[in-house]
Amino acid sequence: MIIKKIKNKIRQFDEFRDHTKRAQELSRVMNADTLAMIQLNGLLNGEFIPITEFSLRPYTLVHILNDMLINNRRTIVEFGSGISTIAISYLIKQKGLNVRLISFDHDDQWQEVIVKEYLKENSGEIQMVHAPLSITANGINEGQRWYDEGVIDQILKNTKADMIIIDGPLGATNEFARYPAIGTVKKYLHDDGMVVVDDIHRPDERRLVKDLILEGFLPNWSFRHCMLSKQTGFNSNPLGRV
């Protein structure tokens, strides 16, 4: 009976400790996103930008913008147009940066909304590229789809990106939907460039990160995204692993 009571007490303590740990982690994440929103508000001049469940975290956005400035990223390629496209365009304008952003997406109507409603006069530095999903040999499964590699090769030929942001396509489009990005990274990322992988809480994206590490990339983990490079440069993470 005494042993059983002791075991129950231990179990209750472990549950309390786990709950406390999760609460503390959630608090750190919320605080990080709140501070990031304050920074982004200054960048966006108070303009309302819609955020959905598919959007990058505010903290992730600030991490990307930090890295652009701190490590002098000049050619940026992103897969999955969205709030990152808008934030980067505003930073280019605010700082007068000589930066080229090439944004690939399979949904051209969504890209039109971004350009018309949010980029406006900032869109001159941004190249929006419609790249339908098509069969690729760089996936895990047979019949894997990725952004049309003919389109990618046409746009990126003779280009080496300083940063590649992997935030598309949506996971629902096919299993391991973003894994084929590894082929694009190998082909078009500069030797000291940075890779950003979002949604690493999902097994499919964690597989991508794992295989990039096997390719020699060093990870800088956060709660929901990972930044990877072979030559890390200056650490641009705003607050550490949150």
C-alpha positions in Angstrom: 0.0 0.0 0.0 2.8 2.4 0.9 4.6 1.6 -2.3 1.5 2.2 -4.3 1.0 5.6 -2.7 4.6 6.5 -3.4 4.2 5.5 -7.1 1.0 7.6 -7.3 2.8 10.6 -5.8 5.7 10.2 -8.3 3.3 10.0 -11.2 1.4 13.1 -10.1 4.7 15.0 -9.7 5.8 13.9 -13.2 2.5 15.1 -14.7 2.8 18.4 -12.8 6.3 18.8 -14.0 5.4 18.1 -17.6 2.4 20.4 -17.5 4.6 23.2 -16.0 7.3 22.6 -18.7 4.7 22.8 -21.5 3.2 26.0 -20.0 6.6 27.6 -19.7 7.4 26.7 -23.3 4.1 28.1 -24.5 4.7 31.3 -22.6 8.2 31.7 -24.2 6.7 31.2 -27.6 3.9 33.7 -27.1 6.3 36.3 -25.7 8.6 35.8 -28.6 5.8 36.3 -31.1 4.5 39.3 -29.2 8.0 41.0 -29.4 8.2 40.0 -33.1 4.8 41.6 -33.8 6.0 44.9 -32.3 9.0 44.9 -34.6 6.9 44.0 -37.6 4.4 46.7 -36.8 7.1 49.2 -37.1 8.2 47.7 -40.5 4.7 47.6 -41.9 3.8 51.1 -40.8 0.8 49.8 -38.9 -0.8 48.3 -42.0 -3.0 45.3 -41.3 -1.6 42.0 -42.8 -3.8 38.9 -42.6 -2.3 36.0 -40.8 -3.8 32.5 -41.1 -2.9 29.1 -39.7 -0.6 28.6 -42.8 1.4 31.8 -42.2 4.9 31.9 -40.9 5.1 32.8 -37.2 5.9 36.4 -36.5 9.1 35.2 -34.8 10.1 33.2 -37.9 9.6 36.3 -40.0 11.8 38.4 -37.8 14.5 35.7 -37.8 14.5 35.8 -41.6 14.6 39.6 -41.7 17.4 39.6 -39.1 19.4 37.2 -41.2 18.9 39.2 -44.4 20.4 42.3 -42.7 23.0 40.7 -40.4 24.4 38.3 -43.0 23.9 40.5 -46.1 21.6 38.2 -48.1 21.1 39.7 -51.5 19.4 37.0 -53.6 16.5 35.3 -51.9 14.3 32.4 -53.3 11.1 31.4 -51.6 8.8 28.5 -52.2 5.3 29.5 -51.0 4.3 33.1 -51.5 2.7 34.8 -48.5 3.4 37.0 -45.6 7.2 36.5 -46.0 6.9 38.0 -49.5 5.2 41.1 -48.0 7.5 41.5 -45.1 10.7 41.2 -47.2 9.3 43.7 -49.8 8.7 46.2 -47.0 12.2 45.7 -45.6 13.8 46.2 -49.0 11.9 49.5 -49.4 12.5 50.7 -45.8 16.3 50.0 -45.9 16.8 50.7 -49.6 18.3 47.3 -50.0 19.7 45.9 -53.2 17.9 42.6 -52.8 16.2 40.4 -55.3 13.4 38.1 -54.1 12.1 35.4 -56.4 8.8 33.9 -55.0 7.5 30.6 -56.5 3.9 29.4 -55.9 1.6 27.0 -57.7 -1.4 29.3 -57.1 -1.2 32.2 -59.4 -4.5 33.7 -58.2 -3.1 33.9 -54.6 0.0 35.6 -56.0 -2.1 38.2 -57.8 -3.9 39.0 -54.5 -0.5 39.5 -52.8 0.8 41.8 -55.5 -2.5 43.8 -55.9 -3.4 44.2 -52.2 -0.1 44.2 -50.3 3.0 44.7 -52.4 1.7 47.8 -54.4 4.6 50.1 -55.0 7.1 47.7 -53.3 6.6 45.1 -55.9 9.4 46.3 -58.2 12.1 44.3 -56.4 10.0 41.1 -56.2 9.6 38.5 -59.0 6.5 36.5 -58.6 6.7 33.2 -60.5 3.8 30.8 -61.1 5.2 27.3 -61.0 2.5 24.5 -61.2 3.1 21.3 -59.2 4.5 18.5 -61.4 6.2 15.2 -61.1 9.8 15.3 -59.8 12.6 12.8 -59.4 13.8 14.5 -56.2 11.0 13.2 -53.9 10.7 10.3 -51.6 7.7 8.6 -53.1 7.0 7.6 -56.6 4.8 10.3 -58.3 6.1 13.0 -55.9 5.1 16.5 -57.0 7.1 19.7 -56.6 7.1 23.1 -58.3 7.7 22.7 -62.0 11.5 22.2 -62.2 11.5 23.4 -65.8 10.2 26.7 -64.6 12.6 26.8 -61.7 15.6 26.1 -63.9 14.5 28.8 -66.4 14.2 31.4 -63.7 17.2 30.5 -61.6 19.8 29.6 -64.3 23.1 31.2 -63.5 21.7 32.1 -60.1 23.1 31.2 -56.7 20.7 32.1 -53.8 21.9 33.5 -50.5 18.7 32.3 -48.8 16.1 29.7 -49.8 12.8 29.8 -47.8 10.8 26.5 -47.9 7.2 27.3 -46.8 5.3 25.5 -49.6 3.5 23.9 -51.1 0.8 23.0 -48.5 1.3 19.6 -46.9 -2.1 18.6 -48.1 -1.0 18.7 -51.7 0.9 15.4 -51.3 2.9 13.4 -48.8 6.4 14.9 -48.1 5.3 17.9 -50.2 8.3 20.0 -49.4 11.0 17.3 -49.4 11.9 17.8 -53.2 13.3 21.2 -52.2 16.5 19.4 -51.2 17.3 19.0 -54.9 16.8 22.7 -55.5 18.9 23.6 -52.5 21.8 21.5 -53.7 21.6 23.1 -57.2 20.9 26.7 -56.5 22.1 27.7 -52.9 25.3 29.6 -52.5 28.0 27.7 -50.5 27.5 30.0 -47.5 23.8 30.5 -48.1 21.0 29.9 -45.6 18.0 27.5 -45.8 14.8 28.2 -43.9 12.5 25.2 -43.3 9.1 26.0 -41.7 6.6 23.7 -39.9 9.3 21.4 -38.5 6.8 20.2 -35.9 5.6 17.9 -38.7 7.4 14.6 -39.5 7.6 15.4 -43.2 9.5 18.6 -42.7 11.7 17.1 -40.0 12.7 14.4 -42.5 13.8 17.2 -44.8 15.8 18.9 -42.1 17.4 15.6 -41.1 18.6 14.9 -44.7 19.9 18.5 -45.1 22.0 17.9 -41.9 23.3 14.7 -43.6 24.3 16.9 -46.5 26.5 19.0 -44.1 24.2 21.7 -43.1 24.3 23.0 -39.5 20.9 23.5 -37.9 19.8 26.5 -35.8 16.5 25.2 -34.2 13.5 27.2 -33.2 10.1 26.1 -32.0 8.5 25.8 -35.4 11.3 26.5 -37.9 14.9 25.7 -38.6 17.6 27.7 -40.2 20.4 25.7 -41.8 23.8 26.7 -43.4 27.2 25.1 -44.0 29.0 28.3 -42.9 26.8 29.8 -40.3 28.0 33.4 -40.4 26.6 35.5 -37.6 23.9 34.0 -35.4 20.7 35.9 -36.4 18.3 34.2 -34.0 16.5 36.9 -32.1 15.9 35.1 -28.8 17.3 31.6 -29.1 15.3 28.4 -29.5 11.7 29.6 -29.1 
